[in-house]
Amino acid sequence: MGEIEVQEYPRTFHTASVIDRTNESVVLCHAHHPWIAFARERRNWYAEEFLPPPSWATAFDEAGFVVLSSEQLATPLSRMDTSVLSKGEWRHIRTYGITTLGGACFNAWA
């Protein structure tokens, strides 16, 4: 098992490293929704750096989480229903140049 880092403002997610026989995976756990994503390295925010879920990610599904695929996370915001986003969230999206669902979900906007 690797390290766990609890979400702190302004980051929207917790992180944990899982080390298996072949490599280390970074697990991103959204702080407000039951969403799980995977990345190669720890960062304060992500845009398109998501990995496909490893085979053991089914354990999160079984625990009631939603494991997001790298394809889902790469979905352009222009193809999403973004009507629930506030003016402030849109300001951050424009400021940081975010264009994907994953970038909007796993961020650290202050």
Backbone as CSV, one residue per row, in Angstrom:
resi,resn,N_x,N_y,N_z,CA_x,CA_y,CA_z,C_x,C_y,C_z
1,MET,0.844,-1.181,0.000,0.000,0.000,0.000,0.883,1.236,0.000
2,GLY,0.453,2.245,-0.714,1.189,3.499,-0.781,0.652,4.509,0.214
3,GLU,0.726,5.770,-0.161,0.323,6.862,0.716,-1.119,7.297,0.452
4,ILE,-1.744,7.843,1.499,-3.082,8.416,1.389,-2.970,9.895,1.721
5,GLU,-3.624,10.726,0.909,-3.639,12.161,1.147,-5.090,12.628,1.136
6,VAL,-5.540,13.120,2.280,-6.918,13.569,2.432,-7.101,14.914,1.724
7,GLN,-8.250,15.096,1.115,-8.581,16.325,0.408,-8.485,17.522,1.338
8,GLU,-7.878,18.584,0.842,-7.845,19.869,1.534,-8.206,20.944,0.526
9,TYR,-8.939,21.953,0.999,-9.325,23.053,0.123,-8.082,23.648,-0.519
10,PRO,-8.122,23.924,-1.781,-9.249,23.916,-2.709,-9.379,22.635,-3.540
11,ARG,-8.557,21.652,-3.293,-8.616,20.416,-4.095,-9.941,19.698,-3.863
12,THR,-10.507,19.107,-4.904,-11.825,18.464,-4.839,-11.749,16.958,-4.630
13,PHE,-10.588,16.415,-4.334,-10.448,14.956,-4.272,-9.380,14.526,-3.278
14,HIS,-9.553,13.291,-2.797,-8.555,12.609,-1.979,-7.670,11.808,-2.942
15,THR,-6.465,11.465,-2.522,-5.615,10.592,-3.339,-5.066,9.466,-2.489
16,ALA,-4.804,8.359,-3.152,-4.150,7.217,-2.510,-3.294,6.530,-3.563
17,SER,-2.157,6.023,-3.154,-1.318,5.242,-4.057,-1.513,3.776,-3.742
18,VAL,-1.637,2.998,-4.780,-1.728,1.555,-4.631,-0.571,0.962,-5.424
19,ILE,0.230,0.176,-4.746,1.402,-0.426,-5.389,1.139,-1.914,-5.544
20,ASP,1.206,-2.374,-6.795,1.078,-3.815,-7.032,2.401,-4.335,-7.558
21,ARG,2.407,-5.540,-8.077,3.663,-6.154,-8.522,4.327,-5.430,-9.676
22,THR,3.564,-4.710,-10.478,4.133,-4.118,-11.683,4.327,-2.611,-11.610
23,ASN,3.484,-1.897,-10.852,3.628,-0.439,-10.815,2.814,0.173,-9.689
24,GLU,2.816,1.497,-9.671,2.040,2.260,-8.704,0.918,2.971,-9.445
25,SER,-0.274,2.909,-8.900,-1.414,3.638,-9.450,-1.847,4.674,-8.433
26,VAL,-2.231,5.844,-8.917,-2.774,6.883,-8.053,-4.284,6.844,-8.210
27,VAL,-4.968,6.661,-7.094,-6.424,6.602,-7.072,-6.930,7.976,-6.650
28,LEU,-7.828,8.534,-7.437,-8.447,9.818,-7.125,-9.866,9.542,-6.663
29,CYS,-10.217,10.002,-5.489,-11.547,9.800,-4.920,-12.175,11.171,-4.726
30,HIS,-13.203,11.480,-5.510,-13.838,12.784,-5.414,-14.367,12.990,-3.998
31,ALA,-14.208,14.183,-3.458,-14.583,14.458,-2.073,-16.082,14.620,-1.873
32,HIS,-16.843,14.913,-2.928,-18.263,15.206,-2.768,-19.184,14.236,-3.499
33,HIS,-18.641,13.450,-4.379,-19.410,12.472,-5.155,-18.675,11.133,-5.109
34,PRO,-19.366,10.022,-5.291,-18.705,8.703,-5.199,-17.972,8.324,-6.492
35,TRP,-17.138,9.213,-6.984,-16.442,9.006,-8.254,-14.986,8.658,-8.008
36,ILE,-14.514,7.677,-8.758,-13.131,7.209,-8.667,-12.487,7.336,-10.044
37,ALA,-11.247,7.831,-10.064,-10.468,7.919,-11.304,-9.039,7.479,-10.985
38,PHE,-8.273,7.238,-12.028,-6.893,6.765,-11.857,-5.937,7.629,-12.675
39,ALA,-4.748,7.844,-12.113,-3.733,8.656,-12.780,-2.364,8.032,-12.548
40,ARG,-1.396,8.471,-13.320,-0.033,7.951,-13.216,0.737,8.617,-12.069
41,GLU,0.448,9.901,-11.808,1.190,10.627,-10.783,0.266,11.532,-9.979
42,ARG,0.718,11.889,-8.789,-0.042,12.812,-7.941,0.105,14.232,-8.471
43,ARG,-1.014,14.924,-8.504,-1.026,16.330,-8.908,-2.111,17.028,-8.101
44,ASN,-2.124,18.343,-8.152,-3.191,19.097,-7.488,-4.431,19.224,-8.350
45,TRP,-4.288,19.064,-9.652,-5.441,19.069,-10.549,-5.070,18.304,-11.802
46,TYR,-6.085,17.871,-12.501,-5.895,17.050,-13.699,-6.721,17.627,-14.840
47,ALA,-6.272,17.413,-16.048,-7.022,17.831,-17.234,-7.335,16.602,-18.076
48,GLU,-6.283,15.942,-18.567,-6.488,14.771,-19.426,-5.518,13.649,-19.092
49,GLU,-4.933,13.662,-17.917,-3.886,12.720,-17.537,-4.427,11.467,-16.858
50,PHE,-5.606,11.013,-17.225,-6.234,9.889,-16.561,-5.866,8.568,-17.220
51,LEU,-5.778,7.532,-16.395,-5.468,6.186,-16.880,-6.738,5.349,-16.929
52,PRO,-6.746,4.314,-17.753,-7.861,3.360,-17.682,-7.853,2.685,-16.311
53,PRO,-9.008,2.350,-15.774,-9.037,1.680,-14.469,-8.322,0.329,-14.534
54,PRO,-7.535,0.004,-13.513,-6.882,-1.312,-13.476,-7.921,-2.399,-13.192
55,SER,-7.542,-3.633,-13.370,-8.480,-4.743,-13.199,-9.057,-4.788,-11.783
56,TRP,-8.294,-4.396,-10.787,-8.757,-4.451,-9.408,-9.717,-3.318,-9.049
57,ALA,-10.003,-2.412,-9.984,-10.923,-1.298,-9.724,-12.354,-1.771,-9.499
58,THR,-12.658,-3.008,-9.870,-14.004,-3.545,-9.635,-14.354,-3.545,-8.146
59,ALA,-13.349,-3.584,-7.275,-13.610,-3.524,-5.831,-14.306,-2.218,-5.458
60,PHE,-13.993,-1.131,-6.159,-14.671,0.143,-5.904,-16.125,0.079,-6.351
61,ASP,-16.368,-0.538,-7.522,-17.748,-0.721,-7.988,-18.560,-1.486,-6.951
62,GLU,-17.994,-2.562,-6.466,-18.688,-3.409,-5.492,-18.961,-2.673,-4.187
63,ALA,-18.163,-1.655,-3.880,-18.346,-0.872,-2.659,-19.296,0.310,-2.872
64,GLY,-19.854,0.450,-4.087,-20.826,1.508,-4.345,-20.277,2.762,-4.992
65,PHE,-19.011,2.749,-5.376,-18.425,3.892,-6.076,-18.659,3.766,-7.574
66,VAL,-18.506,4.870,-8.282,-18.582,4.874,-9.740,-17.155,5.041,-10.253
67,VAL,-16.659,4.007,-10.916,-15.313,4.058,-11.484,-15.426,4.666,-12.875
68,LEU,-14.796,5.812,-13.056,-14.860,6.524,-14.325,-13.733,6.066,-15.242
69,SER,-14.071,5.803,-16.478,-13.060,5.380,-17.453,-12.293,6.595,-17.959
70,SER,-11.129,6.350,-18.509,-10.354,7.457,-19.081,-11.108,8.083,-20.247
71,GLU,-11.908,7.287,-20.964,-12.714,7.830,-22.069,-13.787,8.768,-21.539
72,GLN,-14.470,8.382,-20.456,-15.483,9.259,-19.864,-14.852,10.565,-19.399
73,LEU,-13.722,10.475,-18.730,-13.050,11.658,-18.202,-12.539,12.576,-19.294
74,ALA,-12.270,12.011,-20.481,-11.800,12.809,-21.621,-12.952,13.408,-22.431
75,THR,-14.184,13.175,-22.018,-15.334,13.711,-22.741,-15.282,15.234,-22.719
76,PRO,-15.367,15.855,-23.897,-15.359,17.326,-23.933,-16.575,17.901,-23.207
77,LEU,-16.366,18.975,-22.482,-17.466,19.641,-21.801,-18.541,20.091,-22.787
78,SER,-18.133,20.357,-24.007,-19.092,20.795,-25.029,-20.118,19.705,-25.346
79,ARG,-19.829,18.458,-24.989,-20.762,17.350,-25.231,-21.527,16.953,-23.966
80,MET,-21.378,17.713,-22.899,-22.007,17.396,-21.619,-23.118,18.404,-21.322
81,ASP,-24.060,17.981,-20.478,-25.055,18.911,-19.958,-24.394,19.642,-18.790
82,THR,-24.009,20.859,-19.011,-23.291,21.634,-17.996,-24.185,22.692,-17.350
83,SER,-25.483,22.527,-17.461,-26.412,23.533,-16.944,-26.340,23.690,-15.426
84,VAL,-25.811,22.712,-14.708,-25.714,22.816,-13.250,-24.485,23.597,-12.792
85,LEU,-23.579,23.904,-13.711,-22.374,24.646,-13.333,-22.709,26.117,-13.109
86,SER,-22.133,26.678,-12.071,-22.372,28.081,-11.728,-21.498,29.001,-12.583
87,LYS,-21.792,30.298,-12.522,-20.966,31.283,-13.234,-19.530,31.233,-12.719
88,GLY,-19.363,31.053,-11.407,-18.026,30.957,-10.825,-17.258,29.749,-11.339
89,GLU,-17.956,28.608,-11.454,-17.300,27.407,-11.982,-16.899,27.620,-13.440
90,TRP,-17.754,28.261,-14.209,-17.414,28.543,-15.610,-16.223,29.501,-15.695
91,ARG,-16.139,30.451,-14.765,-14.997,31.364,-14.753,-13.711,30.569,-14.529
92,HIS,-13.731,29.619,-13.592,-12.554,28.776,-13.349,-12.236,27.903,-14.559
93,ILE,-13.243,27.347,-15.169,-13.037,26.505,-16.354,-12.335,27.297,-17.444
94,ARG,-12.800,28.514,-17.677,-12.157,29.367,-18.700,-10.748,29.773,-18.273
95,THR,-10.583,30.167,-17.007,-9.274,30.607,-16.505,-8.224,29.519,-16.635
96,TYR,-8.592,28.285,-16.289,-7.638,27.185,-16.314,-7.605,26.441,-17.641
97,GLY,-8.435,26.855,-18.578,-8.426,26.219,-19.898,-8.921,24.788,-19.883
98,ILE,-9.839,24.480,-18.999,-10.359,23.118,-18.870,-11.362,22.846,-19.988
99,THR,-11.224,21.700,-20.627,-12.119,21.357,-21.735,-12.787,19.997,-21.550
100,THR,-12.427,19.266,-20.489,-12.938,17.901,-20.330,-13.690,17.721,-19.014
101,LEU,-14.492,16.676,-18.978,-15.211,16.308,-17.766,-14.235,16.048,-16.622
102,GLY,-13.178,15.300,-16.878,-12.203,14.990,-15.836,-11.554,16.232,-15.250
103,GLY,-11.237,17.181,-16.107,-10.645,18.432,-15.636,-11.598,19.234,-14.768
104,ALA,-12.881,19.168,-15.081,-13.877,19.881,-14.278,-14.116,19.186,-12.941
105,CYS,-13.966,17.871,-12.897,-14.261,17.110,-11.671,-13.096,17.039,-10.704
106,PHE,-11.882,16.929,-11.207,-10.699,16.718,-10.357,-9.796,17.939,-10.470
107,ASN,-10.087,18.949,-9.644,-9.390,20.225,-9.768,-9.022,20.791,-8.398
108,ALA,-8.365,21.934,-8.422,-7.991,22.646,-7.196,-8.140,24.138,-7.427
109,TRP,-9.326,24.553,-7.757,-9.581,25.970,-8.012,-9.886,26.684,-6.724
110,ALA,-9.226,27.765,-6.506,-9.477,28.560,-5.288,-10.447,29.678,-5.578
